[in-house]
Amino acid sequence: MTVQAWTFVMVGLSFAVYIGVAVWSRASSTSEFYVAAARVPPVLNGMATAADWMSAASFISMAGLIAFMGRDGSVYLMGWTGGYVLLALLIAPYFRKFGKYTVPDFVGDRYYWWVARVVAVICAIFISFTYVAGQMRGVGIVFSRFLNVDINQGVYIGMAIVFFYAVLGGMKGITYTQVAQYCVLIFAYLVPAIFISMMMTGIPIPQIGFGAELADGSGMYLLDRLDGLTDELGFGAYTDGRKGTLDVLSITAALMVGTAGLPHVIVRFYTVPKVRQARSSAGWALLFIALLYTTAPAVAAFARTNLLDTVSGTAYEDVPAWFTNWEATGLLVYDDLNGDGLIQNTGPASSIPNELTIDNDIMVLANPEIAGLPNWVVGLVAAGGLAAALSTAAGLLLVISTSVAHDLLKKTIWPSISERGELLTARIAAGIAVLVAGYFGIHPLGFVAQVVAFAFGLAAASFFPAIILGIFTKRTNKYGAVLGMIAGLTFTAWYIVYFKFAHPELNTAEHWWFGVSPEGIGIVGMMINFVVAIGVSAFTPPPPQEVQDLVEEIRVPRRAGSGHRVTA
């Protein structure tokens, strides 16, 4: 069977499972729509959390970034993994004990002001749309290559699938669908990694093969081979870093604290019955996430080595089929600048001009083809990429619909709305959100992981300080929290827009403030948020006593095992 036929089979089967699960677990109440009625077992919630967490950026784009950035790409590994640990240990148990549906719900009640709730809703929607844009782009890339359709048409197909199970099933349907999606995506990620590790090093465990000798009898280690290839081609050693230390620290920190402020991940800790089970599901999720994240560096090294061995210096007329197939998508471009018919894939330090432009986002998807794996593996990877993108997109769309229906309408504008009316509004909001997300997928802000990094920066600059101060301090009041969120989000969004879109010609280290890139500026926005929130709170009246008592109750561990019923 051809690659396209296998892709139809793998994607078709997985989509049939997703839709079947969504129908079986469709929501019939607002509690089921928002938090799956808080009845999900910890192990299954851990799988769903991992699928929600490991988006198209993790599956499709992260290894591609590491493949081209080398050691500098480790900021994404450290930031996202460390951020999840921060979320699981520092925020999730306390947040779950508070017993509300959403981050805006927490902010609105903790800071006792409707304005705080509305600002939090705006932040949640802004962050979620930035994040979901990357997911829809990933869906379009997969469909474009493996189903031979236009990228835009691929986005439309993804929109239809997400619309069905997100709008119909709500959190209940999404949770059980994400369990299935996790199984698909982790199997799709590990199978080719294991095969390629065995082919290149003779070791079936990619994490070990990554640092092992090549099986070609040369006695050379894989990373030494890759360092030599990249040096010869003018890229610089793969294992050397080229980013400034401060920028590396800033990006890592922004991704970490941004993780802890992501609304679609935090809400997952409300889908279990008790606080103790929230802690347990966080541990399971970390285990499930680690399976992919510890494999990503190996996948990146395998893909880059095979690419350079296969393509560099090859005559264009002799390129393998995968090369021309990806050329057709526009994500791989060859321009014979010197007219010699050879493909020159070189870096800035080379005297030969680079003739090959490769989109970061194709490396994982093209990796099985580059390595010559069977066609069914290629189709499996396509299904895995879609599972990763669609699982996160669904979670983000639910955050948007919940923010509109529950936090904005029910809690602020129309408190007397019936449960049926609220559920209908949530579904309509999810449908509209799908359309907006599709637009951003067709008109992307950047490659997948880059767009996701922006979302993490915005979350770091807005939600993280409000959550931390709301849990661990009694003195932070509504004025400080609101002005802090506005200041942090506004600064970070302005910085990203200024350097990435308004003045891209200035997007270089010498023009960045303190040498911090737009991907890492969220950490500066976070500091601004903290300073404003603490400073304003110090010069304005303290919160009411009942709010201070509430903060004390959240932090006291003596009732940590009892949990609170989730209320609307």
C-alpha positions in Angstrom: 0.0 0.0 0.0 1.1 3.6 -0.7 1.9 6.2 1.9 -1.4 7.9 1.1 -3.4 4.7 1.4 -1.8 3.9 4.8 -2.5 7.5 6.0 -6.2 7.2 5.1 -6.3 3.9 7.0 -4.5 5.2 10.1 -6.2 8.6 10.2 -9.6 7.1 9.4 -9.4 4.5 12.1 -8.2 7.0 14.7 -10.9 9.6 13.8 -13.6 6.9 14.0 -12.5 6.1 17.5 -12.4 9.8 18.5 -15.9 10.4 17.1 -17.3 7.2 18.7 -15.9 8.2 22.1 -17.3 11.7 21.8 -20.8 10.3 21.0 -20.6 7.8 23.9 -19.4 10.5 26.4 -21.4 13.5 25.3 -22.1 16.1 28.0 -25.7 16.5 29.2 -25.1 19.1 31.9 -22.8 22.2 32.5 -20.9 20.2 35.1 -20.1 17.5 32.5 -19.4 20.1 29.8 -17.0 22.1 32.0 -15.2 19.5 34.2 -16.6 16.0 33.2 -18.6 16.1 36.4 -15.3 15.6 38.4 -15.5 11.8 38.0 -12.4 10.9 35.8 -10.0 8.3 37.4 -6.5 9.7 38.0 -4.7 7.4 35.5 -7.1 8.3 32.7 -6.9 12.0 33.7 -3.1 11.7 33.6 -3.3 10.4 30.0 -5.8 13.1 29.0 -3.6 15.8 30.6 -0.6 14.5 28.8 -2.5 14.6 25.5 -3.8 18.1 26.3 -0.3 19.2 27.2 1.6 17.6 24.3 0.3 19.7 21.4 1.4 19.9 17.8 4.4 21.9 19.2 5.6 18.9 21.2 4.9 16.2 18.6 5.6 18.0 15.3 7.7 21.0 16.0 9.9 20.5 19.1 12.2 17.8 17.6 12.3 20.0 14.4 13.5 22.9 16.5 16.1 20.8 18.3 17.2 19.4 14.9 18.0 22.8 13.6 18.9 24.7 16.8 21.0 21.9 18.3 21.8 22.5 22.0 19.8 25.8 22.0 16.7 23.8 21.3 16.9 22.3 24.8 15.2 25.4 26.2 11.9 23.9 25.0 12.6 20.6 26.7 13.6 22.2 29.9 11.0 24.9 29.9 8.0 22.7 29.1 9.0 19.8 31.3 10.1 21.9 34.2 7.0 24.0 33.9 4.7 21.0 34.2 6.5 20.0 37.4 6.0 23.6 38.7 2.3 23.4 37.9 1.8 20.0 39.4 3.6 20.8 42.7 3.0 24.5 43.3 -0.4 25.3 41.8 -2.6 22.3 40.9 -3.5 21.0 44.4 -4.3 24.4 45.8 -6.2 25.5 42.7 -8.2 22.3 42.8 -9.0 22.8 46.5 -10.5 26.2 45.7 -13.2 24.3 43.8 -14.0 26.5 40.8 -14.2 25.7 37.1 -11.7 28.0 35.5 -8.8 30.4 36.0 -11.1 33.5 35.5 -13.4 32.0 38.1 -10.6 31.8 40.6 -9.4 35.3 39.7 -12.9 36.7 40.0 -13.6 35.2 43.4 -10.2 35.6 44.9 -10.0 39.2 43.9 -13.7 39.9 44.6 -14.3 42.2 41.6 -16.2 41.6 38.3 -13.5 43.7 36.6 -10.9 41.1 37.6 -13.0 38.4 36.2 -13.4 40.2 32.9 -9.7 40.9 32.6 -9.0 37.3 33.3 -11.5 36.2 30.6 -9.8 38.5 28.1 -6.4 37.1 29.0 -7.7 33.5 28.8 -9.2 34.0 25.3 -6.1 35.9 24.1 -3.7 33.2 25.2 -5.9 30.4 24.0 -6.4 31.8 20.5 -2.6 32.4 20.2 -2.0 28.8 21.3 -4.7 27.2 19.2 -3.4 28.9 16.0 -0.4 26.7 16.2 -2.5 23.5 16.5 -4.6 24.3 13.5 -1.5 25.0 11.5 -0.1 21.6 12.5 -3.3 19.9 11.3 -3.0 21.7 8.0 0.6 20.6 7.5 -0.2 16.9 8.2 -3.2 16.8 5.8 -1.3 18.8 3.2 1.5 16.3 2.9 -0.2 13.0 3.5 -3.6 13.5 2.0 -2.3 15.6 -0.9 -4.6 18.5 -0.2 -3.9 22.2 0.2 -2.8 23.3 3.7 -5.9 25.5 3.9 -8.1 22.5 3.1 -6.3 20.5 5.7 -7.2 23.2 8.3 -10.9 23.0 7.2 -10.9 19.2 7.8 -9.4 19.7 11.2 -11.9 22.3 12.1 -14.8 20.0 11.2 -13.4 17.2 13.4 -12.7 19.4 16.4 -16.1 21.1 16.1 -17.8 17.8 16.3 -16.3 16.4 19.5 -15.5 19.6 21.3 -19.0 21.2 20.8 -20.9 17.9 21.4 -18.9 16.3 24.2 -17.5 19.3 26.2 -14.9 18.3 28.8 -16.4 14.9 29.3 -16.2 14.0 25.6 -12.8 15.7 25.3 -11.3 13.9 28.3 -12.1 10.4 27.0 -11.2 11.4 23.5 -7.8 12.6 24.7 -7.1 9.3 26.4 -7.5 7.6 23.0 -5.4 10.4 21.4 -2.6 10.0 23.8 -2.4 6.3 23.0 -2.2 7.1 19.3 0.3 9.9 19.6 2.8 8.2 21.9 2.7 5.0 19.8 3.2 7.0 16.7 6.2 8.9 18.2 8.0 5.9 19.7 7.6 3.3 17.0 9.7 5.2 14.3 12.2 6.4 17.0 12.8 2.8 18.1 13.2 1.6 14.5 15.6 4.3 13.5 17.6 3.9 16.7 18.1 0.2 15.9 19.0 1.0 12.3 21.6 3.7 13.2 23.1 2.4 16.4 21.7 -1.2 16.9 20.1 -0.1 20.2 16.3 -0.2 20.5 16.0 2.4 23.2 16.2 5.9 21.5 17.3 7.7 24.7 20.4 5.4 24.8 21.0 5.2 21.1 21.2 9.0 21.1 24.5 8.9 22.8 25.8 5.6 21.4 28.2 4.6 18.6 26.9 4.3 15.1 26.3 0.7 13.8 28.2 1.3 10.6 31.5 0.1 12.0 33.1 3.5 11.9 33.5 3.6 15.7 32.1 7.1 15.7 29.5 8.3 18.1 26.2 9.6 16.6 26.6 13.1 18.0 30.3 13.3 16.9 29.1 12.4 13.4 26.4 15.1 13.5 28.9 17.7 14.8 31.2 16.9 12.0 28.5 17.1 9.3 27.1 20.4 10.6 30.6 21.9 11.0 31.6 20.9 7.4 28.4 22.5 6.0 28.9 25.8 7.9 26.2 25.4 10.5 28.5 25.2 13.5 28.7 22.2 15.9 25.3 20.7 16.7 26.2 20.4 20.4 27.4 24.0 20.7 25.0 26.8 21.7 24.7 30.1 19.9 22.1 31.8 22.0 23.1 34.2 24.7 23.0 32.8 28.2 20.4 35.3 29.4 18.1 34.6 26.5 18.4 30.9 27.1 17.5 31.4 30.8 14.6 33.8 29.8 13.0 31.5 27.3 13.3 28.5 29.7 11.8 30.5 32.6 9.1 32.0 30.4 8.1 28.5 29.2 8.1 27.2 32.8 6.0 29.8 34.4 3.8 30.1 31.3 3.0 26.4 31.7 1.9 27.0 35.2 -0.5 29.7 34.0 -2.0 27.9 31.0 -5.8 27.7 31.6 -6.5 24.6 29.5 -4.0 22.5 31.6 -5.1 23.9 35.0 -8.8 23.0 34.4 -7.8 19.3 34.0 -7.3 19.1 37.8 -11.0 19.7 38.3 -12.0 16.6 36.5 -11.0 14.3 39.3 -13.1 13.9 42.5 -10.6 15.0 45.2 -7.4 17.1 45.7 -5.5 13.9 46.5 -6.4 12.5 43.1 -5.4 15.8 41.5 -1.9 15.2 42.8 -2.0 11.6 41.6 -3.1 12.5 38.1 -0.4 15.1 37.9 2.2 12.4 38.7 0.7 10.0 36.1 0.7 12.9 33.5 4.4 13.6 34.1 5.2 10.0 33.5 3.2 9.9 30.2 4.8 13.2 29.1 8.3 12.0 29.9 7.9 9.2 27.4 7.8 11.6 24.5 10.0 14.4 25.9 13.0 12.2 26.7 12.7 10.7 23.1 12.6 14.1 21.3 16.3 14.9 21.4 17.1 11.5 19.9 14.5 12.0 17.2 16.0 15.4 16.4 19.5 14.0 16.1 18.4 11.0 14.0 16.4 13.2 11.6 19.2 15.8 11.2 21.9 13.2 10.6 19.8 11.3 8.0 18.8 14.5 6.3 22.3 15.8 5.8 23.6 12.3 4.7 20.7 11.9 2.2 20.4 15.4 0.7 23.6 17.5 1.0 25.6 17.4 -2.3 23.0 15.1 -4.0 22.0 15.8 -7.6 18.5 17.0 -7.7 17.5 14.4 -10.3 18.5 11.7 -7.8 16.5 12.9 -4.8 14.2 10.3 -3.2 10.4 10.6 -3.5 9.9 12.1 -0.1 11.9 15.2 -1.2 9.6 16.0 -4.1 6.5 15.1 -2.1 7.4 17.7 0.6 8.4 20.2 -2.1 4.8 20.0 -3.4 3.6 21.4 0.0 5.8 24.5 -0.2 7.4 23.6 3.2 10.6 22.4 1.5 12.1 24.7 -1.2 15.1 24.0 -3.4 16.6 26.9 -5.4 19.6 26.0 -7.6 21.4 29.2 -7.2 24.7 28.2 -8.9 23.1 26.1 -11.6 25.1 22.9 -10.9 22.1 20.7 -10.2 23.4 19.7 -6.8 21.6 20.4 -3.6 23.7 22.6 -1.3 22.3 22.6 2.3 24.7 25.0 4.0 24.9 27.3 7.0 25.8 31.0 7.2 29.5 30.2 7.8 29.8 28.4 4.5 31.3 30.0 1.4 28.7 28.1 -0.7 25.2 29.7 -0.7 22.4 27.7 0.9 19.9 26.4 -1.7 17.6 24.4 0.5 14.9 25.9 2.8 13.3 23.4 5.2 10.4 24.3 7.5 11.1 23.1 11.1 7.7 21.6 11.3 8.3 18.8 8.7 11.2 17.1 10.4 9.3 14.7 12.6 6.7 14.0 9.9 9.3 13.4 7.2 11.7 11.5 9.5 10.3 8.0 8.8 10.4 8.6 5.0 14.0 10.0 5.2 15.1 6.9 7.1 13.3 4.6 4.6 10.8 3.1 7.1 7.8 1.2 5.8 4.8 3.2 4.5 2.5 2.1 7.4 4.9 3.8 9.9 4.6 7.0 7.8 0.8 6.8 8.0 1.0 6.1 11.8 3.1 9.3 12.3 0.6 11.3 10.4 -2.2 10.0 12.7 -0.1 10.8 15.8 0.6 14.4 14.6 -3.1 14.9 14.1 -3.9 13.4 17.5 -1.5 15.8 19.2 -2.8 18.9 17.5 -6.5 18.0 17.8 -6.3 17.0 21.5 -4.8 20.4 22.5 -7.0 22.4 20.1 -10.1 20.8 21.7 -8.9 21.7 25.2 -8.2 25.3 24.3 -11.5 25.7 22.5 -13.3 24.5 25.6 -11.4 27.1 27.7 -12.6 29.8 25.3 -16.2 28.6 25.4 -16.2 28.2 29.2 -14.7 31.7 29.6 -17.5 33.2 27.5 -20.5 31.2 28.7 -19.6 30.7 32.4 -17.2 33.5 33.4 -18.5 36.3 31.2 -22.2 35.5 30.8 -23.2 33.5 33.8 -21.0 35.2 36.4 -21.0 38.7 35.1 -23.6 39.7 32.6 -26.6 37.3 33.0 -26.5 35.5 36.4 -30.1 34.3 36.1 -29.4 32.3 32.8 -30.7 28.7 33.0 -28.3 25.8 32.9 -29.7 24.8 29.5 -29.1 28.3 28.2 -25.6 28.4 29.6 -24.8 25.0 28.0 -26.2 26.2 24.6 -24.1 29.4 24.9 -21.0 27.4 25.6 -21.5 25.3 22.5 -22.2 28.3 20.3 -19.0 30.0 21.7 -17.0 26.8 21.0 -18.3 26.8 17.4 -17.3 30.4 16.8 -13.9 29.7 18.4 -13.4 26.9 15.9 -13.9 29.3 13.0 -11.5 31.9 14.5 -8.9 29.2 15.2 -9.2 28.0 11.6 -8.6 31.5 10.4 -5.3 31.7 12.4 -4.4 28.3 11.1 -4.7 29.5 7.5 -2.9 32.8 8.3 -0.3 31.6 10.8 1.7 33.9 13.0 4.8 31.7 12.7 5.9 28.0 12.8 4.0 25.9 15.3 6.4 25.9 18.3 7.2 29.6 17.9 3.5 30.5 18.1 3.1 28.2 21.1 6.1 29.9 22.8 4.3 33.3 22.4 1.2 31.8 24.1 3.4 30.6 27.0 5.0 34.0 27.3 1.6 35.7 27.5 0.4 33.2 30.1 3.6 33.9 32.2 3.0 37.6 32.0 -0.7 37.6 32.9 -2.0 34.6 34.9 1.0 33.2 36.7 1.6 36.2 39.1 -2.2 36.5 39.8 -2.4 32.8 40.6 0.7 32.7 42.8 -0.1 35.8 44.7 -3.8 34.7 45.0 -2.7 31.4 46.6 0.3 32.4 48.7 -0.4 36.0 49.9 -3.3 37.5 51.7 -2.4 41.1 51.1 -2.7 41.2 47.3 -6.0 43.0 46.5 -8.2 43.4 43.4 -6.5 46.6 42.2 -3.0 45.2 42.3 -4.1 41.9 40.5 -6.0 43.7 37.8 -3.4 46.3 37.0 -0.6 43.7 37.2 -2.3 41.5 34.7 -3.0 44.4 32.3 0.6 45.7 32.6 2.3 42.3 32.1 0.1 41.2 29.2 0.2 44.6 27.5 4.0 44.8 27.7 4.6 41.2 26.5 2.1 41.4 23.6 3.6 44.8 22.5 7.2 43.4 22.6 6.2 40.3 20.5 4.3 42.3 18.0 7.0 45.0 17.7 9.8 42.6 17.0 8.1 39.8 15.2 5.5 41.6 13.0 5.9 45.4 13.1 9.7 45.5 12.7 11.0 42.0 11.8 14.2 43.6 10.5 15.1 44.5 14.1 14.4 41.0 15.4 18.1 40.3 16.3 20.0 40.0 19.5 21.6 43.4 19.2 18.2 45.1 19.1 16.4 43.1 21.8 16.1 44.6 25.2 18.8 43.1 27.5 19.3 40.5 24.7 16.0 38.8 25.5 14.1 37.4 22.4 10.3 37.7 21.9 10.1 34.0 22.9 11.6 34.8 26.3 10.1 38.2 27.0 7.2 36.8 29.0 9.5 36.5 32.0 10.1 40.2 32.0 6.3 40.7 31.6 5.9 38.5 34.6 8.3 40.6 36.7 6.4 43.7 35.7 3.2 42.0 36.7 4.6 41.1 40.1 6.0 44.6 40.8 2.8 46.3 39.8 0.5 43.9 41.7 2.5 44.0 44.9 3.2 47.8 44.7 -0.4 48.8 44.1 -1.7 46.4 46.7 0.7 47.9 49.3 -0.8 51.4 48.8 -4.5 50.4 48.6 -6.9 48.8 51.1 -6.3 45.1 51.9 -8.8 42.4 50.8 -11.8 41.8 53.0 -11.4 39.4 55.9 -13.5 36.7 54.3 -11.1 36.7 51.3 -8.1 36.4 53.6 -9.7 33.5 55.4 -10.4 31.9 52.0 -6.7 32.2 51.1 -5.8 30.6 54.5 -8.2 27.7 53.8 -6.7 27.0 50.4 -3.2 26.7 51.9 -4.0 24.6 55.0 -3.0 21.0 54.3 -5.1 19.4 56.9 -8.1 19.0 54.6 -6.0 18.3 51.4 -7.4 14.8 51.1 -11.1 15.8 51.4 -11.5 18.0 48.4 -14.3 20.4 47.8 -17.3 19.9 45.5 -16.9 21.8 42.3 -19.5 24.5 42.2 -20.7 26.8 39.6 
